């Protein structure tokens, strides 16, 4: 395994970012020397990451951790009586459409590795609740609901994460995956119905903000949309969107990065180049540049809470003090794929 990927995997195992409950903190604050609170979304991403690392290495430690994260999600975070997965447990005040989709995919990743029926059963229940509780209008889903009422939170058009939009198609991949896992074609139709609405929103999503740092944030969200087109990438219109989108993201990333750069944007773009290789010709020079830039975000430290993890971002030439599990997950997968690991879209973290 690539040394950078091995070090990132070791960080997940020994940094303490996964707490004894099995839940995973949103990030580690290196300046304050403490974890942020546990997030169900981040725990879902980490479940997928451990399953991916197990598929790469066969190391049983990754499988054990995959199961502990998934048990936390299925037995502690998931409220079976109310069919609710809260954003955070203390307090359980909100639930996010996007986060629910990420958790479904984490549950399914570990189910594929273990065959544990409970993980598939909870994933299907959560996928069903996404379609029902968040429904707003035809092919539109509320991004956030308050709990316990399940009422839509007022939307903020200035913040993409508090508005419906193209990025939600990434969460809808949960339905696509559930269709394959359960044989229920209703889940597949939910994904397919959202594709035209997401595509329409994506047309005006970039740059989308006058502040360049905010444009970098929107690149992250737009790459979610491009990733989520993979199931329909053979269709000419989706293939064209992916080709144009990759080129546009790469150009904006290079333009803004000297001021502010996010490691996850480099990673999402790099792995998309690999996963879309049959549709979009791979620009090896650009990809090598992105891989080099991405690798520079990996932290080196005598502190095991930091060493091997990836910094979230860099501003003004300085790394921000957030050692981020999702940035680390995206980075290790992107670098593994770029260096020849098997590209299976179902394993997209």
C-alpha positions as CSV (number, residue, x, y, z in Angstrom):
1,X,0.0,0.0,0.0
2,X,1.2,3.5,-0.8
3,X,3.0,4.9,2.3
4,X,0.8,8.0,2.3
5,X,-2.3,5.8,2.4
6,X,-0.9,3.6,5.1
7,X,-0.1,6.5,7.3
8,X,-3.6,7.9,6.8
9,X,-5.1,4.5,7.7
10,X,-3.0,4.4,10.8
11,X,-4.3,7.8,11.8
12,X,-7.8,6.5,11.7
13,X,-6.8,3.6,14.0
14,X,-4.8,5.4,16.6
15,X,-5.6,9.1,16.6
16,X,-8.6,8.9,18.9
17,X,-10.8,10.5,16.2
18,X,-13.0,7.5,16.7
19,X,-14.2,7.6,20.2
20,X,-14.9,4.6,22.5
21,X,-18.6,4.6,21.6
22,X,-17.8,4.0,18.0
23,X,-18.8,7.5,16.9
24,X,-16.4,9.7,15.1
25,X,-15.6,13.3,15.8
26,X,-16.2,15.9,13.2
27,X,-12.5,16.9,13.3
28,X,-9.5,17.3,15.7
29,X,-8.6,20.9,16.7
30,X,-4.8,20.8,16.8
31,X,-4.6,24.3,18.3
32,X,-7.0,23.4,21.1
33,X,-5.9,19.7,21.4
34,X,-9.4,18.4,21.4
35,X,-12.0,16.6,19.2
36,X,-15.1,18.3,18.0
37,X,-18.4,16.5,18.9
38,X,-19.3,13.3,17.3
39,X,-21.2,13.6,14.0
40,X,-23.4,10.9,12.4
41,X,-22.4,12.1,9.0
42,X,-18.7,11.8,9.7
43,X,-19.2,8.4,11.4
44,X,-20.9,7.3,8.2
45,X,-18.0,8.5,6.0
46,X,-15.6,6.7,8.4
47,X,-17.5,3.5,8.2
48,X,-17.1,3.6,4.4
49,X,-13.4,4.4,4.9
50,X,-12.7,1.5,7.1
51,X,-14.6,-0.8,4.7
52,X,-12.5,0.6,1.9
53,X,-9.2,0.2,3.8
54,X,-10.2,-3.4,4.6
55,X,-10.8,-4.1,0.9
56,X,-7.3,-2.7,0.1
57,X,-5.4,-4.5,2.8
58,X,-7.4,-7.4,4.3
59,X,-6.3,-6.1,7.7
60,X,-8.9,-7.3,10.3
61,X,-8.4,-4.1,12.4
62,X,-10.1,-2.1,9.7
63,X,-13.0,-4.6,9.6
64,X,-13.4,-4.4,13.4
65,X,-13.5,-0.6,13.3
66,X,-15.9,-0.7,10.4
67,X,-18.3,-2.8,12.5
68,X,-17.9,-0.5,15.6
69,X,-18.8,2.6,13.6
70,X,-21.7,0.9,12.0
71,X,-23.0,-0.5,15.2
72,X,-22.9,3.0,16.6
73,X,-25.0,4.3,13.7
74,X,-27.5,1.4,13.7
75,X,-27.9,0.9,17.4
76,X,-27.1,4.2,19.1
77,X,-27.7,7.0,16.6
78,X,-30.7,5.6,14.7
79,X,-34.0,6.2,16.5
80,X,-36.1,3.3,15.3
81,X,-39.3,4.5,17.0
82,X,-39.2,7.9,15.2
83,X,-37.3,6.8,12.1
84,X,-34.8,9.6,12.7
85,X,-31.1,9.9,12.4
86,X,-30.0,13.2,14.1
87,X,-27.0,15.3,12.9
88,X,-25.5,15.1,16.5
89,X,-26.8,13.3,19.5
90,X,-26.2,15.9,22.1
91,X,-28.7,17.4,21.5
92,X,-30.6,15.7,18.7
93,X,-31.9,19.0,17.4
94,X,-31.6,18.6,13.6
95,X,-31.5,15.9,10.8
96,X,-29.9,16.6,7.4
97,X,-31.0,15.0,4.1
98,X,-27.4,14.9,3.0
99,X,-26.1,13.3,6.1
100,X,-28.7,10.6,6.0
101,X,-27.6,9.6,2.5
102,X,-23.9,9.4,3.6
103,X,-24.9,7.2,6.6
104,X,-26.9,4.9,4.3
105,X,-23.9,4.4,2.1
106,X,-21.7,3.7,5.1
107,X,-24.1,1.1,6.4
108,X,-24.2,-0.5,3.0
109,X,-20.4,-0.5,2.7
110,X,-20.0,-2.4,5.9
111,X,-22.9,-4.7,5.0
112,X,-21.2,-5.7,1.8
113,X,-18.0,-6.6,3.8
114,X,-19.8,-8.4,6.7
115,X,-23.2,-9.5,5.5
116,X,-24.8,-8.3,8.8
117,X,-28.5,-8.2,8.1
118,X,-29.1,-5.4,10.6
119,X,-26.9,-3.0,8.7
120,X,-28.9,-3.5,5.5
121,X,-32.2,-3.3,7.3
122,X,-31.4,0.1,9.0
123,X,-30.0,1.4,5.7
124,X,-33.3,0.6,3.9
125,X,-35.4,2.2,6.7
126,X,-33.3,5.3,6.7
127,X,-33.4,5.5,2.9
128,X,-37.2,5.3,3.0
129,X,-37.4,8.0,5.7
130,X,-35.3,10.3,3.5
131,X,-37.8,10.0,0.7
132,X,-40.8,10.6,3.0
133,X,-39.7,13.1,5.7
134,X,-37.6,15.4,3.6
135,X,-40.0,15.6,0.6
136,X,-40.7,19.2,-0.3
137,X,-42.1,19.4,-3.8
138,X,-41.7,17.4,-7.0
139,X,-38.0,16.2,-7.1
140,X,-37.1,18.6,-4.2
141,X,-36.0,17.7,-0.7
142,X,-35.7,20.0,2.3
143,X,-32.0,20.1,3.4
144,X,-32.6,20.2,7.2
145,X,-35.4,19.3,9.5
146,X,-35.8,20.3,13.1
147,X,-36.3,17.5,15.7
148,X,-38.5,16.1,17.1
149,X,-41.1,17.9,15.0
150,X,-39.5,17.0,11.6
151,X,-40.2,20.6,10.4
152,X,-38.2,22.2,7.6
153,X,-35.6,24.7,8.9
154,X,-35.9,28.1,7.1
155,X,-33.6,28.1,4.1
156,X,-30.7,30.4,3.6
157,X,-30.1,31.1,-0.1
158,X,-26.6,32.4,0.7
159,X,-25.5,29.0,2.1
160,X,-25.6,26.1,-0.2
161,X,-25.8,23.6,2.6
162,X,-29.0,25.2,3.8
163,X,-30.7,25.1,0.4
164,X,-31.8,22.3,-1.9
165,X,-29.3,21.9,-4.8
166,X,-27.3,19.8,-7.1
167,X,-25.0,18.6,-4.2
168,X,-28.0,16.6,-2.8
169,X,-27.6,14.1,-5.7
170,X,-24.6,12.7,-3.8
171,X,-27.0,11.8,-0.9
172,X,-29.4,10.3,-3.5
173,X,-26.7,7.8,-4.4
174,X,-27.9,6.1,-1.3
175,X,-31.1,5.2,-3.1
176,X,-29.2,4.0,-6.1
177,X,-27.2,1.7,-3.9
178,X,-30.2,0.5,-1.9
179,X,-31.9,-0.5,-5.2
180,X,-28.9,-2.7,-5.9
181,X,-28.8,-4.1,-2.4
182,X,-32.5,-4.8,-1.9
183,X,-33.8,-5.3,-5.4
184,X,-36.4,-2.6,-4.8
185,X,-36.6,-0.5,-8.0
186,X,-38.5,2.3,-6.2
187,X,-35.2,3.4,-4.7
188,X,-33.6,3.6,-8.2
189,X,-36.5,5.7,-9.4
190,X,-36.0,8.1,-6.5
191,X,-32.4,8.7,-7.6
192,X,-33.3,9.0,-11.3
193,X,-36.1,11.5,-10.6
194,X,-33.6,13.8,-8.8
195,X,-31.0,13.8,-11.6
196,X,-32.8,16.4,-13.9
197,X,-33.5,18.8,-11.0
198,X,-29.9,18.5,-9.8
199,X,-28.6,19.1,-13.3
200,X,-30.7,22.2,-13.7
201,X,-29.4,23.7,-10.4
202,X,-25.8,22.8,-11.3
203,X,-25.9,25.0,-14.4
204,X,-25.7,28.2,-12.3
205,X,-23.9,26.7,-9.2
206,X,-20.4,28.0,-10.1
207,X,-18.9,30.3,-9.2
208,X,-22.0,31.2,-7.3
209,X,-20.4,33.7,-4.8
210,X,-18.3,36.9,-5.1
211,X,-15.9,35.8,-2.3
212,X,-13.3,33.4,-3.8
213,X,-12.9,31.4,-0.6
214,X,-16.7,30.7,-0.8
215,X,-16.2,29.6,-4.4
216,X,-13.7,27.0,-3.1
217,X,-16.3,25.7,-0.7
218,X,-18.8,25.5,-3.6
219,X,-16.2,23.5,-5.7
220,X,-16.5,20.8,-2.9
221,X,-20.3,20.8,-3.2
222,X,-20.2,20.8,-7.0
223,X,-17.8,17.8,-7.0
224,X,-20.4,15.9,-5.0
225,X,-22.8,16.5,-7.9
226,X,-20.3,15.3,-10.5
227,X,-19.5,12.2,-8.4
228,X,-23.2,11.4,-8.2
229,X,-23.6,11.4,-12.0
230,X,-21.5,8.3,-12.2
231,X,-24.5,5.9,-12.4
232,X,-25.7,7.7,-15.5
233,X,-22.3,8.7,-16.9
234,X,-22.8,6.6,-20.1
235,X,-25.7,8.9,-21.1
236,X,-24.4,11.6,-23.5
237,X,-25.8,14.6,-21.5
238,X,-24.3,13.3,-18.2
239,X,-21.0,12.5,-19.9
240,X,-20.8,16.1,-21.3
241,X,-21.6,17.5,-17.9
242,X,-18.8,15.5,-16.3
243,X,-16.3,16.5,-18.9
244,X,-17.1,20.2,-18.7
245,X,-17.4,20.0,-14.9
246,X,-14.0,18.4,-14.3
247,X,-12.3,21.0,-16.6
248,X,-14.1,23.9,-14.8
249,X,-13.4,22.7,-11.3
250,X,-9.7,22.2,-12.2
251,X,-9.4,25.7,-13.6
252,X,-11.1,27.4,-10.6
253,X,-9.1,25.3,-8.2
254,X,-5.8,26.4,-9.7
255,X,-6.9,30.0,-9.7
256,X,-8.1,30.2,-6.1
257,X,-5.6,27.8,-4.4
258,X,-2.8,30.3,-3.8
259,X,-5.3,32.2,-1.5
260,X,-7.3,29.3,0.0
261,X,-7.4,25.6,-0.8
262,X,-9.3,22.7,0.6
263,X,-7.6,19.3,0.6
264,X,-11.0,17.6,-0.1
265,X,-11.4,19.5,-3.3
266,X,-8.1,18.2,-4.6
267,X,-9.0,14.7,-3.5
268,X,-12.6,14.7,-4.9
269,X,-11.3,16.0,-8.3
270,X,-8.4,13.5,-8.4
271,X,-10.6,10.4,-7.7
272,X,-13.2,11.6,-10.1
273,X,-10.6,11.6,-12.9
274,X,-10.0,7.9,-12.2
275,X,-13.7,6.9,-11.7
276,X,-14.8,8.8,-14.9
277,X,-11.9,7.6,-17.0
278,X,-14.0,5.7,-19.4
279,X,-16.1,8.8,-20.0
280,X,-13.6,11.7,-19.7
281,X,-10.1,11.4,-21.0
282,X,-7.6,11.4,-18.1
283,X,-5.3,14.5,-18.0
284,X,-2.3,12.8,-16.5
285,X,-0.3,16.0,-16.0
286,X,-3.2,17.8,-14.2
287,X,-3.8,14.7,-12.1
288,X,-0.2,14.4,-11.1
289,X,-0.2,18.0,-10.1
290,X,-3.3,17.6,-8.0
291,X,-1.9,14.4,-6.4
292,X,1.3,16.3,-5.5
293,X,-0.7,19.2,-4.0
294,X,-3.0,16.8,-2.1
295,X,-0.1,14.9,-0.6
296,X,1.3,18.1,0.9
297,X,-1.8,18.4,3.2
298,X,-0.8,15.3,5.1
299,X,0.4,16.2,8.6
300,X,3.7,15.1,10.2
301,X,3.9,15.2,13.9
302,X,5.1,13.3,17.0
303,X,1.5,13.6,18.2
304,X,-0.5,10.5,17.1
305,X,-3.7,12.6,17.1
306,X,-2.2,14.5,14.2
307,X,0.4,12.5,12.4
308,X,-0.9,10.9,9.1
309,X,-4.1,12.8,9.1
310,X,-4.9,15.5,6.5
311,X,-5.3,19.2,7.1
312,X,-8.7,20.5,6.0
313,X,-7.3,23.5,4.3
314,X,-4.6,26.1,3.8
315,X,-5.1,29.9,3.8
316,X,-2.4,32.5,3.3
317,X,0.2,29.8,3.0
318,X,-0.6,28.3,6.5
319,X,-2.5,25.1,7.3
320,X,-5.7,25.5,9.2
321,X,-5.7,23.7,12.6
322,X,-8.3,21.1,11.6
323,X,-7.2,17.5,11.2
324,X,-10.2,16.3,9.3
325,X,-11.4,12.6,9.0
326,X,-13.4,13.3,5.8
327,X,-10.5,15.1,4.2
328,X,-8.3,12.2,5.2
329,X,-10.7,9.7,3.9
330,X,-11.1,11.4,0.5
331,X,-7.4,11.9,0.3
332,X,-6.4,8.3,1.0
333,X,-8.9,7.0,-1.5
334,X,-7.9,9.5,-4.2
335,X,-4.2,8.7,-3.9
336,X,-4.9,5.0,-3.8
337,X,-7.0,5.2,-7.0
338,X,-4.5,7.5,-8.7
339,X,-1.8,4.9,-8.0
340,X,-3.7,2.0,-9.4
341,X,-6.1,0.7,-6.8
342,X,-9.3,-0.8,-8.1
343,X,-12.0,1.7,-9.1
344,X,-15.4,0.5,-7.9
345,X,-18.0,3.4,-7.8
346,X,-19.8,1.5,-5.0
347,X,-16.8,2.1,-2.8
348,X,-16.8,5.8,-3.3
349,X,-16.4,7.3,0.2
